[in-house]
Amino acid sequence: MYNTQTGSDNSLPTFHNVIRGDIMNKDIIKRFWSKVNKDTGTDCWEWTGGHYGLHGYGGFWHEGRNHGSHRIAWMLEHGHMPPDDMLVCHTCDIRNCVNPDHLFTGTHADNSRDCADKGRSKCTFKKNEAHPNCKLKDQDVKKIKFMRDSGATQAAIAQQFKIVQSTVSRICNGNRRGV
């Protein structure tokens, strides 16, 4: 039997997987697993092939485009690609890990929640002055609303706080910073 995880060629593969309409044959499966280091000293299986994007995820070139190596590993384990609206997430939080036991499917919201629950997020769910890009303190927002209610123009308020007029407008209309 052909083992999709080891790439051993004892016989013909027992199933064929489809990626964008093409059969994933044993040569492609073997090429995939040849780029995996399972001897890392951890349970993670390190993707040693190419990477794509700025975020450190492994990329597997097939049919003229990169596929996430973790998505291919998940597909080889489960026999099909996950739906397009589902992500393949890591329980280990190692982006170049392709161990199928460390992979699960979830929505973007599931992945963000997992990130926040593990304390890995720099600013997820942080609002107002807790957000790292915040320019106005809560007291500044209150003062902006008071100044506008007292008759100051949005342009004058924007100039005083060194922000653009549209930000003043959004604050005063309740579309931003509901302090």
QUIKABEL-V992628 format. One record per backbone hydrogen bond with DSSP energy under -1.0 kcal/mol. NH is the residue of the N-H (numbers start at 1). CO is the residue of the C=O. Records with the same first field share a line. If there is no record, write none. Layout:
NH: CO, CO
This chain:
3: 8
7: 3
19: 22
22: 19
24: 17
25: 23
29: 25
30: 26
31: 27
32: 28
33: 29
34: 30
35: 32
36: 33
37: 46
40: 38
46: 37
47: 96
48: 35
52: 57
59: 50
60: 67
62: 65
65: 62
67: 60
69: 58
72: 68
73: 69
74: 70
75: 71
76: 72
77: 73
78: 74
79: 75
86: 83
87: 106
89: 104
91: 102
97: 94
98: 45
102: 99
103: 100
104: 89
106: 87
111: 107
112: 108
113: 109
114: 110
115: 111
116: 112
117: 113
118: 114
119: 116
120: 115
126: 123
130: 127
131: 128
134: 131
141: 137
142: 138
143: 139
144: 140
145: 141
146: 142
147: 143
148: 144
149: 145
150: 146
151: 148
152: 147
157: 153
158: 154
159: 155
160: 156
161: 157
163: 158
168: 164
169: 165
170: 166
171: 167
172: 168
173: 169
174: 171
175: 170
176: 170
179: 177
